[in-house]
Amino acid sequence: MEANQPVVEIDHLTKRYGQLTALDDASLAIRQGEIFALLGPNGAGKTTMIGCVAGLVVPTKGTARVLGHDVQRDYHLTRRAVGLVPQEINYDPFFTVEEILRFQAGYFGVRLADEKLEEILRAMDLTRKRHAGTRELSGGMKRRLLIAKALVHDPKVLFLDEPTAGVDVELRRDLWSYVRELRARGTTIVLTTHYLEEAEELADRIAMIDRGRILLVEEKRELLQRMGRKTLRLSLSNPARSLPPALAERGARLLEEGAVVELTEPADAELGPVLQAVIDAGLHVRDIETRRTALEDIYVQLLADHGRTR
């Protein structure tokens, strides 16, 4: 693999199932050591794309490469480099947690060292369950085991397909912490999630996909800056009869029978002049509230612009 070469590349990737096009001429490149969030509604093509890269789905046309290797031609190299946490729980219920992890490592030709096993069990809070049968595990513990299985062969690229679906807040936070630790070690993380606050918290870059087509690929900070807004809401001690001209010119609104002044500005706008205009007008402010556009707002807007609702 050459320096600065993307860890994952897909080039004009298309997958059709009969008349259904699950993935439509998709192209993107994912860099080493980043957390890349792939967002979209159900049926958008996220899992199909991951399946193509992981070697589980054969594309109709186009190519996918991992570490510079074609996933179809060089599958013996690329599958060893990829870890996948699927949405569905998929392990034999008759083995213990430790047995499943050791068997999983064996599928990749890896002897799971005791130190590595201990690390994974500790990270997923499964140490106390290492000798438990999987039928004894709660839903959250089963989800933790899926993640642990994907880590046993120390993959360079880790795909997390809805990893925290249906799990408690504690596990979600634990996973966030471990994902950051993996990134610090150089692992590339590709995340799909319907919890958009999860993507906003973790992702370096974001791709949005709908109906098999990629709508955008952008740095998270730049996306929030470009499409983001911030709203300033001022609760007045005494209701105002009209807006000061300086605020009216900026598009401010007088709400709740004059008790509230609300103004929406670009994310990078300075709000000092707004507050100064309020002071100059002699308005007495009882409370100030600000709200920034969340990734969820942008997601909904992009889908609406694309002719979809969430």
C-alpha positions as YAML, in Angstrom:
chain: A
units: angstrom
residues:
- id: 1
  name: MET
  ca: [0.00, 0.00, 0.00]
- id: 2
  name: GLU
  ca: [1.42, 3.37, -1.05]
- id: 3
  name: ALA
  ca: [1.72, 6.31, 1.33]
- id: 4
  name: ASN
  ca: [-1.40, 8.47, 1.45]
- id: 5
  name: GLN
  ca: [-3.39, 5.84, -0.44]
- id: 6
  name: PRO
  ca: [-6.94, 5.47, 0.88]
- id: 7
  name: VAL
  ca: [-7.53, 2.46, 3.10]
- id: 8
  name: VAL
  ca: [-10.90, 1.77, 1.48]
- id: 9
  name: GLU
  ca: [-11.82, 2.79, -2.07]
- id: 10
  name: ILE
  ca: [-15.00, 2.11, -3.96]
- id: 11
  name: ASP
  ca: [-15.14, 3.09, -7.61]
- id: 12
  name: HIS
  ca: [-18.46, 3.31, -9.52]
- id: 13
  name: LEU
  ca: [-19.84, 0.48, -7.43]
- id: 14
  name: THR
  ca: [-23.29, -0.79, -8.45]
- id: 15
  name: LYS
  ca: [-25.33, -3.67, -7.09]
- id: 16
  name: ARG
  ca: [-28.63, -4.76, -8.58]
- id: 17
  name: TYR
  ca: [-31.04, -7.43, -7.38]
- id: 18
  name: GLY
  ca: [-33.29, -7.98, -10.37]
- id: 19
  name: GLN
  ca: [-35.06, -4.67, -10.96]
- id: 20
  name: LEU
  ca: [-33.92, -3.25, -7.61]
- id: 21
  name: THR
  ca: [-30.77, -1.12, -7.62]
- id: 22
  name: ALA
  ca: [-29.40, -1.28, -4.08]
- id: 23
  name: LEU
  ca: [-26.21, 0.61, -4.90]
- id: 24
  name: ASP
  ca: [-26.02, 3.03, -7.80]
- id: 25
  name: ASP
  ca: [-22.62, 4.07, -9.21]
- id: 26
  name: ALA
  ca: [-21.16, 4.88, -5.78]
- id: 27
  name: SER
  ca: [-17.61, 6.16, -5.39]
- id: 28
  name: LEU
  ca: [-15.72, 7.28, -2.28]
- id: 29
  name: ALA
  ca: [-12.37, 6.95, -0.53]
- id: 30
  name: ILE
  ca: [-11.82, 6.45, 3.20]
- id: 31
  name: ARG
  ca: [-8.58, 7.53, 4.82]
- id: 32
  name: GLN
  ca: [-6.42, 5.67, 7.30]
- id: 33
  name: GLY
  ca: [-7.23, 6.26, 10.95]
- id: 34
  name: GLU
  ca: [-10.45, 8.19, 10.48]
- id: 35
  name: ILE
  ca: [-13.94, 7.53, 11.77]
- id: 36
  name: PHE
  ca: [-16.18, 7.64, 8.73]
- id: 37
  name: ALA
  ca: [-19.94, 7.74, 9.25]
- id: 38
  name: LEU
  ca: [-22.18, 6.37, 6.51]
- id: 39
  name: LEU
  ca: [-25.68, 7.72, 7.05]
- id: 40
  name: GLY
  ca: [-28.98, 7.15, 5.32]
- id: 41
  name: PRO
  ca: [-32.50, 5.80, 5.84]
- id: 42
  name: ASN
  ca: [-33.41, 2.13, 5.86]
- id: 43
  name: GLY
  ca: [-32.85, 0.61, 2.44]
- id: 44
  name: ALA
  ca: [-30.50, 3.37, 1.33]
- id: 45
  name: GLY
  ca: [-27.66, 0.97, 0.44]
- id: 46
  name: LYS
  ca: [-25.41, 1.22, 3.49]
- id: 47
  name: THR
  ca: [-25.29, -2.49, 4.33]
- id: 48
  name: THR
  ca: [-24.93, -3.42, 0.65]
- id: 49
  name: MET
  ca: [-21.92, -1.14, 0.36]
- id: 50
  name: ILE
  ca: [-20.33, -2.64, 3.45]
- id: 51
  name: GLY
  ca: [-21.05, -6.14, 2.14]
- id: 52
  name: CYS
  ca: [-19.27, -5.33, -1.12]
- id: 53
  name: VAL
  ca: [-16.18, -4.07, 0.67]
- id: 54
  name: ALA
  ca: [-16.16, -6.96, 3.15]
- id: 55
  name: GLY
  ca: [-16.39, -9.47, 0.29]
- id: 56
  name: LEU
  ca: [-19.84, -10.74, 1.27]
- id: 57
  name: VAL
  ca: [-21.66, -9.21, -1.71]
- id: 58
  name: VAL
  ca: [-20.53, -9.45, -5.34]
- id: 59
  name: PRO
  ca: [-21.13, -6.11, -7.08]
- id: 60
  name: THR
  ca: [-22.89, -5.94, -10.43]
- id: 61
  name: LYS
  ca: [-20.17, -3.60, -11.64]
- id: 62
  name: GLY
  ca: [-17.46, -1.36, -10.26]
- id: 63
  name: THR
  ca: [-14.64, -2.18, -7.87]
- id: 64
  name: ALA
  ca: [-13.85, -2.06, -4.17]
- id: 65
  name: ARG
  ca: [-10.34, -2.06, -2.73]
- id: 66
  name: VAL
  ca: [-8.98, -2.44, 0.80]
- id: 67
  name: LEU
  ca: [-5.37, -1.45, 1.47]
- id: 68
  name: GLY
  ca: [-4.93, -1.17, -2.29]
- id: 69
  name: HIS
  ca: [-6.11, -4.74, -2.97]
- id: 70
  name: ASP
  ca: [-9.18, -5.62, -5.01]
- id: 71
  name: VAL
  ca: [-11.69, -7.31, -2.69]
- id: 72
  name: GLN
  ca: [-12.72, -9.85, -5.34]
- id: 73
  name: ARG
  ca: [-9.35, -10.74, -6.82]
- id: 74
  name: ASP
  ca: [-7.30, -10.48, -3.59]
- id: 75
  name: TYR
  ca: [-9.96, -11.62, -1.13]
- id: 76
  name: HIS
  ca: [-7.44, -13.72, 0.85]
- id: 77
  name: LEU
  ca: [-5.69, -10.44, 1.77]
- id: 78
  name: THR
  ca: [-8.62, -8.06, 2.14]
- id: 79
  name: ARG
  ca: [-10.83, -10.24, 4.32]
- id: 80
  name: ARG
  ca: [-8.00, -10.57, 6.84]
- id: 81
  name: ALA
  ca: [-7.80, -6.76, 6.99]
- id: 82
  name: VAL
  ca: [-11.51, -6.20, 7.66]
- id: 83
  name: GLY
  ca: [-13.57, -6.64, 10.81]
- id: 84
  name: LEU
  ca: [-17.36, -6.52, 10.53]
- id: 85
  name: VAL
  ca: [-19.98, -6.01, 13.23]
- id: 86
  name: PRO
  ca: [-23.26, -6.88, 11.48]
- id: 87
  name: GLN
  ca: [-26.73, -5.81, 12.51]
- id: 88
  name: GLU
  ca: [-27.87, -9.40, 13.04]
- id: 89
  name: ILE
  ca: [-26.72, -11.60, 15.92]
- id: 90
  name: ASN
  ca: [-24.94, -14.55, 14.32]
- id: 91
  name: TYR
  ca: [-23.11, -17.05, 16.49]
- id: 92
  name: ASP
  ca: [-23.56, -20.60, 17.72]
- id: 93
  name: PRO
  ca: [-25.58, -20.57, 20.97]
- id: 94
  name: PHE
  ca: [-23.93, -23.74, 22.29]
- id: 95
  name: PHE
  ca: [-20.47, -22.29, 22.98]
- id: 96
  name: THR
  ca: [-19.14, -19.99, 25.68]
- id: 97
  name: VAL
  ca: [-18.04, -16.43, 25.06]
- id: 98
  name: GLU
  ca: [-14.36, -17.35, 25.20]
- id: 99
  name: GLU
  ca: [-14.80, -20.33, 22.89]
- id: 100
  name: ILE
  ca: [-16.59, -18.21, 20.30]
- id: 101
  name: LEU
  ca: [-13.81, -15.61, 20.32]
- id: 102
  name: ARG
  ca: [-11.08, -18.24, 19.96]
- id: 103
  name: PHE
  ca: [-12.96, -19.96, 17.14]
- id: 104
  name: GLN
  ca: [-13.49, -16.63, 15.40]
- id: 105
  name: ALA
  ca: [-9.77, -15.86, 15.52]
- id: 106
  name: GLY
  ca: [-9.08, -19.31, 14.08]
- id: 107
  name: TYR
  ca: [-11.18, -18.53, 11.01]
- id: 108
  name: PHE
  ca: [-8.57, -15.89, 10.17]
- id: 109
  name: GLY
  ca: [-5.62, -18.17, 10.91]
- id: 110
  name: VAL
  ca: [-4.87, -16.29, 14.12]
- id: 111
  name: ARG
  ca: [-4.05, -17.81, 17.49]
- id: 112
  name: LEU
  ca: [-5.74, -15.50, 19.97]
- id: 113
  name: ALA
  ca: [-3.17, -14.56, 22.59]
- id: 114
  name: ASP
  ca: [-4.37, -14.52, 26.18]
- id: 115
  name: GLU
  ca: [-3.39, -10.86, 26.52]
- id: 116
  name: LYS
  ca: [-5.45, -9.91, 23.47]
- id: 117
  name: LEU
  ca: [-8.40, -11.95, 24.70]
- id: 118
  name: GLU
  ca: [-8.26, -10.24, 28.09]
- id: 119
  name: GLU
  ca: [-8.11, -6.82, 26.46]
- id: 120
  name: ILE
  ca: [-11.16, -7.45, 24.29]
- id: 121
  name: LEU
  ca: [-13.17, -8.99, 27.13]
- id: 122
  name: ARG
  ca: [-12.31, -6.04, 29.36]
- id: 123
  name: ALA
  ca: [-13.12, -3.45, 26.68]
- id: 124
  name: MET
  ca: [-16.52, -5.02, 26.01]
- id: 125
  name: ASP
  ca: [-17.20, -5.68, 29.73]
- id: 126
  name: LEU
  ca: [-17.45, -9.41, 29.09]
- id: 127
  name: THR
  ca: [-14.80, -10.64, 31.53]
- id: 128
  name: ARG
  ca: [-17.36, -11.97, 34.00]
- id: 129
  name: LYS
  ca: [-19.16, -13.74, 31.15]
- id: 130
  name: ARG
  ca: [-16.17, -15.39, 29.48]
- id: 131
  name: HIS
  ca: [-17.25, -18.90, 30.55]
- id: 132
  name: ALA
  ca: [-20.97, -18.28, 30.15]
- id: 133
  name: GLY
  ca: [-22.97, -19.87, 27.37]
- id: 134
  name: THR
  ca: [-24.23, -17.34, 24.89]
- id: 135
  name: ARG
  ca: [-27.83, -18.31, 25.58]
- id: 136
  name: GLU
  ca: [-27.33, -16.86, 29.06]
- id: 137
  name: LEU
  ca: [-26.42, -13.42, 27.73]
- id: 138
  name: SER
  ca: [-28.73, -10.42, 27.71]
- id: 139
  name: GLY
  ca: [-29.41, -8.58, 24.46]
- id: 140
  name: GLY
  ca: [-26.81, -5.96, 25.31]
- id: 141
  name: MET
  ca: [-24.20, -8.60, 26.15]
- id: 142
  name: LYS
  ca: [-24.87, -10.37, 22.85]
- id: 143
  name: ARG
  ca: [-24.26, -7.07, 21.04]
- id: 144
  name: ARG
  ca: [-20.98, -6.66, 22.94]
- id: 145
  name: LEU
  ca: [-19.96, -10.17, 21.85]
- id: 146
  name: LEU
  ca: [-20.61, -9.30, 18.20]
- id: 147
  name: ILE
  ca: [-18.22, -6.38, 18.51]
- id: 148
  name: ALA
  ca: [-15.64, -8.52, 20.31]
- id: 149
  name: LYS
  ca: [-15.78, -11.10, 17.49]
- id: 150
  name: ALA
  ca: [-14.89, -8.44, 14.94]
- id: 151
  name: LEU
  ca: [-11.78, -7.44, 16.88]
- id: 152
  name: VAL
  ca: [-10.05, -10.78, 17.49]
- id: 153
  name: HIS
  ca: [-7.87, -10.66, 14.36]
- id: 154
  name: ASP
  ca: [-6.85, -7.01, 14.91]
- id: 155
  name: PRO
  ca: [-8.35, -5.66, 11.66]
- id: 156
  name: LYS
  ca: [-7.02, -2.54, 9.96]
- id: 157
  name: VAL
  ca: [-10.57, -1.54, 8.97]
- id: 158
  name: LEU
  ca: [-13.55, -2.04, 11.28]
- id: 159
  name: PHE
  ca: [-17.10, -1.80, 9.94]
- id: 160
  name: LEU
  ca: [-19.72, -1.10, 12.60]
- id: 161
  name: ASP
  ca: [-23.17, -1.62, 11.07]
- id: 162
  name: GLU
  ca: [-25.66, -0.21, 13.60]
- id: 163
  name: PRO
  ca: [-23.46, -1.42, 16.50]
- id: 164
  name: THR
  ca: [-25.54, 0.17, 19.28]
- id: 165
  name: ALA
  ca: [-29.03, -0.63, 17.99]
- id: 166
  name: GLY
  ca: [-31.22, -1.52, 20.93]
- id: 167
  name: VAL
  ca: [-28.51, -1.30, 23.58]
- id: 168
  name: ASP
  ca: [-28.36, 0.75, 26.74]
- id: 169
  name: VAL
  ca: [-26.72, 4.15, 27.13]
- id: 170
  name: GLU
  ca: [-23.85, 2.72, 29.18]
- id: 171
  name: LEU
  ca: [-22.77, 0.34, 26.42]
- id: 172
  name: ARG
  ca: [-23.08, 3.09, 23.84]
- id: 173
  name: ARG
  ca: [-20.77, 5.35, 25.82]
- id: 174
  name: ASP
  ca: [-18.32, 2.49, 26.45]
- id: 175
  name: LEU
  ca: [-18.24, 1.71, 22.75]
- id: 176
  name: TRP
  ca: [-17.66, 5.35, 21.84]
- id: 177
  name: SER
  ca: [-14.65, 5.39, 24.15]
- id: 178
  name: TYR
  ca: [-13.22, 2.19, 22.69]
- id: 179
  name: VAL
  ca: [-13.78, 3.35, 19.11]
- id: 180
  name: ARG
  ca: [-11.70, 6.45, 19.85]
- id: 181
  name: GLU
  ca: [-9.00, 4.24, 21.36]
- id: 182
  name: LEU
  ca: [-8.94, 2.07, 18.22]
- id: 183
  name: ARG
  ca: [-8.65, 5.13, 16.02]
- id: 184
  name: ALA
  ca: [-5.72, 6.37, 18.13]
- id: 185
  name: ARG
  ca: [-3.99, 3.07, 17.30]
- id: 186
  name: GLY
  ca: [-4.52, 3.66, 13.59]
- id: 187
  name: THR
  ca: [-7.63, 1.56, 12.97]
- id: 188
  name: THR
  ca: [-10.01, 2.96, 10.37]
- id: 189
  name: ILE
  ca: [-13.64, 2.88, 11.54]
- id: 190
  name: VAL
  ca: [-16.64, 2.90, 9.21]
- id: 191
  name: LEU
  ca: [-19.85, 3.47, 11.15]
- id: 192
  name: THR
  ca: [-23.49, 3.25, 10.15]
- id: 193
  name: THR
  ca: [-26.01, 4.37, 12.73]
- id: 194
  name: HIS
  ca: [-29.53, 5.71, 13.12]
- id: 195
  name: TYR
  ca: [-28.44, 7.49, 16.30]
- id: 196
  name: LEU
  ca: [-27.30, 10.69, 14.63]
- id: 197
  name: GLU
  ca: [-25.89, 12.09, 17.86]
- id: 198
  name: GLU
  ca: [-23.51, 9.09, 17.73]
- id: 199
  name: ALA
  ca: [-22.23, 10.14, 14.31]
- id: 200
  name: GLU
  ca: [-21.99, 13.76, 15.42]
- id: 201
  name: GLU
  ca: [-20.02, 12.73, 18.48]
- id: 202
  name: LEU
  ca: [-17.59, 10.36, 16.77]
- id: 203
  name: ALA
  ca: [-17.21, 10.99, 13.05]
- id: 204
  name: ASP
  ca: [-14.39, 12.84, 11.33]
- id: 205
  name: ARG
  ca: [-16.16, 12.70, 7.96]
- id: 206
  name: ILE
  ca: [-19.69, 11.93, 6.91]
- id: 207
  name: ALA
  ca: [-21.24, 10.43, 3.79]
- id: 208
  name: MET
  ca: [-24.98, 10.53, 3.21]
- id: 209
  name: ILE
  ca: [-26.58, 7.97, 0.95]
- id: 210
  name: ASP
  ca: [-30.13, 7.54, -0.29]
- id: 211
  name: ARG
  ca: [-31.62, 5.12, -2.85]
- id: 212
  name: GLY
  ca: [-28.16, 3.74, -3.45]
- id: 213
  name: ARG
  ca: [-26.65, 7.09, -4.45]
- id: 214
  name: ILE
  ca: [-24.15, 9.05, -2.40]
- id: 215
  name: LEU
  ca: [-25.51, 12.54, -1.76]
- id: 216
  name: LEU
  ca: [-22.39, 14.04, -0.19]
- id: 217
  name: VAL
  ca: [-19.05, 13.25, 1.42]
- id: 218
  name: GLU
  ca: [-17.76, 16.00, 3.67]
- id: 219
  name: GLU
  ca: [-15.78, 16.75, 6.79]
- id: 220
  name: LYS
  ca: [-18.20, 16.80, 9.71]
- id: 221
  name: ARG
  ca: [-17.06, 20.20, 10.97]
- id: 222
  name: GLU
  ca: [-17.30, 21.75, 7.52]
- id: 223
  name: LEU
  ca: [-20.77, 20.28, 6.98]
- id: 224
  name: LEU
  ca: [-22.04, 21.62, 10.29]
- id: 225
  name: GLN
  ca: [-20.46, 24.98, 9.52]
- id: 226
  name: ARG
  ca: [-21.81, 25.16, 5.97]
- id: 227
  name: MET
  ca: [-25.36, 24.07, 6.65]
- id: 228
  name: GLY
  ca: [-25.58, 24.88, 10.31]
- id: 229
  name: ARG
  ca: [-27.48, 27.72, 11.95]
- id: 230
  name: LYS
  ca: [-27.66, 29.01, 15.46]
- id: 231
  name: THR
  ca: [-30.78, 30.42, 17.03]
- id: 232
  name: LEU
  ca: [-30.71, 33.05, 19.77]
- id: 233
  name: ARG
  ca: [-33.80, 33.25, 21.95]
- id: 234
  name: LEU
  ca: [-34.10, 36.18, 24.35]
- id: 235
  name: SER
  ca: [-36.80, 36.14, 27.03]
- id: 236
  name: LEU
  ca: [-37.67, 39.70, 28.01]
- id: 237
  name: SER
  ca: [-38.55, 40.89, 31.50]
- id: 238
  name: ASN
  ca: [-41.23, 43.13, 29.99]
- id: 239
  name: PRO
  ca: [-42.94, 42.39, 26.67]
- id: 240
  name: ALA
  ca: [-41.93, 44.61, 23.75]
- id: 241
  name: ARG
  ca: [-44.51, 46.19, 21.48]
- id: 242
  name: SER
  ca: [-42.23, 46.17, 18.44]
- id: 243
  name: LEU
  ca: [-38.79, 45.07, 17.37]
- id: 244
  name: PRO
  ca: [-35.90, 47.53, 17.38]
- id: 245
  name: PRO
  ca: [-35.06, 48.38, 13.74]
- id: 246
  name: ALA
  ca: [-31.55, 46.90, 14.04]
- id: 247
  name: LEU
  ca: [-33.03, 43.53, 15.00]
- id: 248
  name: ALA
  ca: [-35.85, 43.68, 12.44]
- id: 249
  name: GLU
  ca: [-33.26, 44.23, 9.69]
- id: 250
  name: ARG
  ca: [-31.52, 41.00, 10.76]
- id: 251
  name: GLY
  ca: [-34.74, 39.00, 10.49]
- id: 252
  name: ALA
  ca: [-35.52, 38.74, 14.19]
- id: 253
  name: ARG
  ca: [-39.01, 37.68, 15.27]
- id: 254
  name: LEU
  ca: [-41.13, 38.85, 18.17]
- id: 255
  name: LEU
  ca: [-42.90, 35.87, 19.74]
- id: 256
  name: GLU
  ca: [-45.23, 35.02, 22.62]
- id: 257
  name: GLU
  ca: [-46.99, 38.40, 22.60]
- id: 258
  name: GLY
  ca: [-43.73, 40.29, 22.67]
- id: 259
  name: ALA
  ca: [-42.15, 38.34, 25.53]
- id: 260
  name: VAL
  ca: [-39.53, 36.62, 23.36]
- id: 261
  name: VAL
  ca: [-37.14, 37.82, 20.65]
- id: 262
  name: GLU
  ca: [-35.82, 35.04, 18.42]
- id: 263
  name: LEU
  ca: [-33.15, 35.32, 15.74]
- id: 264
  name: THR
  ca: [-31.52, 32.68, 13.52]
- id: 265
  name: GLU
  ca: [-28.08, 33.38, 12.09]
- id: 266
  name: PRO
  ca: [-25.36, 31.43, 10.21]
- id: 267
  name: ALA
  ca: [-23.31, 29.19, 12.48]
- id: 268
  name: ASP
  ca: [-20.26, 31.45, 12.33]
- id: 269
  name: ALA
  ca: [-22.14, 34.74, 12.87]
- id: 270
  name: GLU
  ca: [-21.16, 37.01, 15.74]
- id: 271
  name: LEU
  ca: [-24.06, 37.59, 18.12]
- id: 272
  name: GLY
  ca: [-22.45, 40.49, 19.96]
- id: 273
  name: PRO
  ca: [-24.11, 43.11, 17.69]
- id: 274
  name: VAL
  ca: [-27.49, 41.50, 18.36]
- id: 275
  name: LEU
  ca: [-27.09, 41.79, 22.10]
- id: 276
  name: GLN
  ca: [-25.84, 45.36, 21.72]
- id: 277
  name: ALA
  ca: [-28.95, 46.25, 19.68]
- id: 278
  name: VAL
  ca: [-31.11, 44.84, 22.47]
- id: 279
  name: ILE
  ca: [-29.29, 46.92, 25.06]
- id: 280
  name: ASP
  ca: [-29.44, 50.07, 22.92]
- id: 281
  name: ALA
  ca: [-33.20, 49.61, 22.54]
- id: 282
  name: GLY
  ca: [-33.62, 49.55, 26.31]
- id: 283
  name: LEU
  ca: [-34.96, 45.99, 26.41]
- id: 284
  name: HIS
  ca: [-34.35, 44.07, 29.63]
- id: 285
  name: VAL
  ca: [-33.40, 40.44, 29.08]
- id: 286
  name: ARG
  ca: [-34.48, 37.87, 31.68]
- id: 287
  name: ASP
  ca: [-32.97, 34.78, 30.03]
- id: 288
  name: ILE
  ca: [-30.80, 33.88, 27.02]
- id: 289
  name: GLU
  ca: [-30.97, 30.56, 25.20]
- id: 290
  name: THR
  ca: [-28.94, 29.51, 22.19]
- id: 291
  name: ARG
  ca: [-29.40, 26.44, 20.00]
- id: 292
  name: ARG
  ca: [-27.10, 25.18, 17.28]
- id: 293
  name: THR
  ca: [-28.17, 23.06, 14.34]
- id: 294
  name: ALA
  ca: [-27.52, 19.41, 15.06]
- id: 295
  name: LEU
  ca: [-26.44, 16.85, 12.49]
- id: 296
  name: GLU
  ca: [-29.95, 15.40, 12.69]
- id: 297
  name: ASP
  ca: [-31.42, 18.67, 11.41]
- id: 298
  name: ILE
  ca: [-29.04, 18.68, 8.45]
- id: 299
  name: TYR
  ca: [-29.76, 15.01, 7.75]
- id: 300
  name: VAL
  ca: [-33.51, 15.63, 7.62]
- id: 301
  name: GLN
  ca: [-33.02, 18.69, 5.42]
- id: 302
  name: LEU
  ca: [-30.82, 16.82, 2.94]
- id: 303
  name: LEU
  ca: [-33.29, 13.98, 2.63]
- id: 304
  name: ALA
  ca: [-36.12, 16.45, 2.16]
- id: 305
  name: ASP
  ca: [-34.14, 18.21, -0.57]
- id: 306
  name: HIS
  ca: [-33.63, 14.80, -2.16]
- id: 307
  name: GLY
  ca: [-37.36, 14.12, -2.12]
- id: 308
  name: ARG
  ca: [-37.41, 11.90, 0.96]
- id: 309
  name: THR
  ca: [-38.68, 12.23, 4.49]
- id: 310
  name: ARG
  ca: [-37.19, 10.41, 7.40]
...
